[in-house]
Amino acid sequence: MSVTELDETAHYNLMVRFGKAEPMQEVEPETIHHLK
């Protein structure tokens, strides 16, 4: 994974933690972009 992907995954995980996104088994880069 690239640094960008790691940063986006961390951002997504924070959103899940704060209830702004639904947890998923696998997170596709496209999904993360849509959540921003």
Biopython code that builds the backbone (N, CA, C, O; Angstrom):
import numpy as np
from Bio.PDB.StructureBuilder import StructureBuilder

atoms = [
    (1, "MET", "N", (0.842, -1.206, 0.000)),
    (1, "MET", "CA", (0.000, 0.000, 0.000)),
    (1, "MET", "C", (0.868, 1.243, 0.000)),
    (1, "MET", "O", (1.955, 1.268, 0.578)),
    (2, "SER", "N", (0.370, 2.261, -0.653)),
    (2, "SER", "CA", (1.096, 3.521, -0.680)),
    (2, "SER", "C", (0.778, 4.325, 0.575)),
    (2, "SER", "O", (-0.145, 3.994, 1.321)),
    (3, "VAL", "N", (1.541, 5.370, 0.797)),
    (3, "VAL", "CA", (1.300, 6.231, 1.956)),
    (3, "VAL", "C", (-0.093, 6.846, 1.872)),
    (3, "VAL", "O", (-0.784, 6.980, 2.882)),
    (4, "THR", "N", (-0.498, 7.216, 0.659)),
    (4, "THR", "CA", (-1.820, 7.827, 0.487)),
    (4, "THR", "C", (-2.917, 6.861, 0.892)),
    (4, "THR", "O", (-3.868, 7.244, 1.574)),
    (5, "GLU", "N", (-2.788, 5.607, 0.472)),
    (5, "GLU", "CA", (-3.802, 4.606, 0.811)),
    (5, "GLU", "C", (-3.856, 4.388, 2.315)),
    (5, "GLU", "O", (-4.938, 4.245, 2.885)),
    (6, "LEU", "N", (-2.698, 4.360, 2.960)),
    (6, "LEU", "CA", (-2.665, 4.180, 4.408)),
    (6, "LEU", "C", (-3.336, 5.354, 5.103)),
    (6, "LEU", "O", (-4.072, 5.167, 6.072)),
    (7, "ASP", "N", (-3.086, 6.568, 4.610)),
    (7, "ASP", "CA", (-3.690, 7.760, 5.202)),
    (7, "ASP", "C", (-5.203, 7.736, 5.025)),
    (7, "ASP", "O", (-5.941, 8.083, 5.948)),
    (8, "GLU", "N", (-5.672, 7.328, 3.846)),
    (8, "GLU", "CA", (-7.112, 7.288, 3.596)),
    (8, "GLU", "C", (-7.778, 6.217, 4.447)),
    (8, "GLU", "O", (-8.895, 6.403, 4.930)),
    (9, "THR", "N", (-7.082, 5.086, 4.629)),
    (9, "THR", "CA", (-7.641, 4.021, 5.459)),
    (9, "THR", "C", (-7.747, 4.487, 6.901)),
    (9, "THR", "O", (-8.736, 4.200, 7.575)),
    (10, "ALA", "N", (-6.736, 5.206, 7.382)),
    (10, "ALA", "CA", (-6.774, 5.734, 8.746)),
    (10, "ALA", "C", (-7.918, 6.737, 8.885)),
    (10, "ALA", "O", (-8.620, 6.745, 9.896)),
    (11, "HIS", "N", (-8.103, 7.576, 7.876)),
    (11, "HIS", "CA", (-9.190, 8.563, 7.886)),
    (11, "HIS", "C", (-10.539, 7.851, 7.934)),
    (11, "HIS", "O", (-11.434, 8.249, 8.679)),
    (12, "TYR", "N", (-10.678, 6.795, 7.133)),
    (12, "TYR", "CA", (-11.928, 6.032, 7.115)),
    (12, "TYR", "C", (-12.177, 5.397, 8.473)),
    (12, "TYR", "O", (-13.300, 5.419, 8.977)),
    (13, "ASN", "N", (-11.130, 4.831, 9.065)),
    (13, "ASN", "CA", (-11.282, 4.191, 10.373)),
    (13, "ASN", "C", (-11.727, 5.195, 11.429)),
    (13, "ASN", "O", (-12.513, 4.853, 12.312)),
    (14, "LEU", "N", (-11.234, 6.425, 11.349)),
    (14, "LEU", "CA", (-11.671, 7.465, 12.282)),
    (14, "LEU", "C", (-13.144, 7.780, 12.074)),
    (14, "LEU", "O", (-13.881, 7.982, 13.040)),
    (15, "MET", "N", (-13.578, 7.821, 10.816)),
    (15, "MET", "CA", (-14.982, 8.094, 10.524)),
    (15, "MET", "C", (-15.865, 6.991, 11.097)),
    (15, "MET", "O", (-16.930, 7.262, 11.650)),
    (16, "VAL", "N", (-15.416, 5.752, 10.961)),
    (16, "VAL", "CA", (-16.179, 4.626, 11.518)),
    (16, "VAL", "C", (-16.269, 4.769, 13.029)),
    (16, "VAL", "O", (-17.330, 4.569, 13.621)),
    (17, "ARG", "N", (-15.136, 5.120, 13.652)),
    (17, "ARG", "CA", (-15.085, 5.242, 15.114)),
    (17, "ARG", "C", (-16.060, 6.299, 15.606)),
    (17, "ARG", "O", (-16.671, 6.144, 16.663)),
    (18, "PHE", "N", (-16.207, 7.381, 14.835)),
    (18, "PHE", "CA", (-17.099, 8.464, 15.250)),
    (18, "PHE", "C", (-18.507, 8.312, 14.680)),
    (18, "PHE", "O", (-19.330, 9.222, 14.780)),
    (19, "GLY", "N", (-18.775, 7.145, 14.079)),
    (19, "GLY", "CA", (-20.127, 6.852, 13.619)),
    (19, "GLY", "C", (-20.523, 7.546, 12.332)),
    (19, "GLY", "O", (-21.712, 7.669, 12.038)),
    (20, "LYS", "N", (-19.544, 8.005, 11.557)),
    (20, "LYS", "CA", (-19.873, 8.690, 10.307)),
    (20, "LYS", "C", (-19.847, 7.743, 9.108)),
    (20, "LYS", "O", (-20.225, 8.126, 8.001)),
    (21, "ALA", "N", (-19.402, 6.514, 9.331)),
    (21, "ALA", "CA", (-19.336, 5.545, 8.238)),
    (21, "ALA", "C", (-19.630, 4.162, 8.789)),
    (21, "ALA", "O", (-19.422, 3.898, 9.974)),
    (22, "GLU", "N", (-20.110, 3.288, 7.930)),
    (22, "GLU", "CA", (-20.392, 1.922, 8.360)),
    (22, "GLU", "C", (-19.124, 1.083, 8.258)),
    (22, "GLU", "O", (-18.413, 1.160, 7.255)),
    (23, "PRO", "N", (-18.832, 0.285, 9.278)),
    (23, "PRO", "CA", (-17.665, -0.597, 9.211)),
    (23, "PRO", "C", (-17.806, -1.599, 8.066)),
    (23, "PRO", "O", (-18.905, -2.067, 7.768)),
    (24, "MET", "N", (-16.688, -1.917, 7.436)),
    (24, "MET", "CA", (-16.688, -2.890, 6.342)),
    (24, "MET", "C", (-15.551, -3.875, 6.540)),
    (24, "MET", "O", (-14.568, -3.579, 7.219)),
    (25, "GLN", "N", (-15.695, -5.046, 5.941)),
    (25, "GLN", "CA", (-14.622, -6.040, 5.975)),
    (25, "GLN", "C", (-13.456, -5.549, 5.118)),
    (25, "GLN", "O", (-12.298, -5.585, 5.532)),
    (26, "GLU", "N", (-13.794, -5.089, 3.914)),
    (26, "GLU", "CA", (-12.768, -4.578, 3.012)),
    (26, "GLU", "C", (-13.169, -3.189, 2.557)),
    (26, "GLU", "O", (-14.331, -2.945, 2.231)),
    (27, "VAL", "N", (-12.201, -2.276, 2.536)),
    (27, "VAL", "CA", (-12.486, -0.904, 2.122)),
    (27, "VAL", "C", (-11.794, -0.641, 0.792)),
    (27, "VAL", "O", (-10.567, -0.677, 0.695)),
    (28, "GLU", "N", (-12.596, -0.379, -0.222)),
    (28, "GLU", "CA", (-12.027, -0.072, -1.534)),
    (28, "GLU", "C", (-11.673, 1.413, -1.580)),
    (28, "GLU", "O", (-12.380, 2.236, -0.997)),
    (29, "PRO", "N", (-10.580, 1.763, -2.272)),
    (29, "PRO", "CA", (-10.198, 3.181, -2.380)),
    (29, "PRO", "C", (-11.343, 4.051, -2.879)),
    (29, "PRO", "O", (-11.508, 5.178, -2.411)),
    (30, "GLU", "N", (-12.149, 3.540, -3.835)),
    (30, "GLU", "CA", (-13.262, 4.325, -4.362)),
    (30, "GLU", "C", (-14.262, 4.648, -3.263)),
    (30, "GLU", "O", (-14.815, 5.747, -3.220)),
    (31, "THR", "N", (-14.490, 3.691, -2.376)),
    (31, "THR", "CA", (-15.444, 3.896, -1.289)),
    (31, "THR", "C", (-14.957, 5.005, -0.368)),
    (31, "THR", "O", (-15.742, 5.853, 0.055)),
    (32, "ILE", "N", (-13.676, 5.001, -0.061)),
    (32, "ILE", "CA", (-13.112, 6.015, 0.823)),
    (32, "ILE", "C", (-13.269, 7.398, 0.195)),
    (32, "ILE", "O", (-13.610, 8.360, 0.883)),
    (33, "HIS", "N", (-13.018, 7.497, -1.120)),
    (33, "HIS", "CA", (-13.134, 8.791, -1.784)),
    (33, "HIS", "C", (-14.566, 9.316, -1.710)),
    (33, "HIS", "O", (-14.777, 10.516, -1.532)),
    (34, "HIS", "N", (-15.553, 8.421, -1.844)),
    (34, "HIS", "CA", (-16.945, 8.859, -1.803)),
    (34, "HIS", "C", (-17.328, 9.371, -0.425)),
    (34, "HIS", "O", (-18.215, 10.216, -0.302)),
    (35, "LEU", "N", (-16.668, 8.867, 0.616)),
    (35, "LEU", "CA", (-17.026, 9.258, 1.974)),
    (35, "LEU", "C", (-16.473, 10.627, 2.345)),
    (35, "LEU", "O", (-16.952, 11.245, 3.297)),
    (36, "LYS", "N", (-15.475, 11.114, 1.613)),
    (36, "LYS", "CA", (-14.866, 12.389, 1.976)),
    (36, "LYS", "C", (-15.791, 13.543, 1.645)),
    (36, "LYS", "O", (-15.443, 14.700, 1.883)),
]
sb = StructureBuilder()
sb.init_structure("model")
sb.init_model(0)
sb.init_chain("A")
sb.init_seg("    ")
for serial, (resi, resn, name, xyz) in enumerate(atoms, 1):
    if name == "N":
        sb.init_residue(resn, " ", resi, " ")
    sb.init_atom(name, np.array(xyz, "f"), 0.0, 1.0, " ", f" {name:<3s}", serial, name[0])
structure = sb.get_structure()
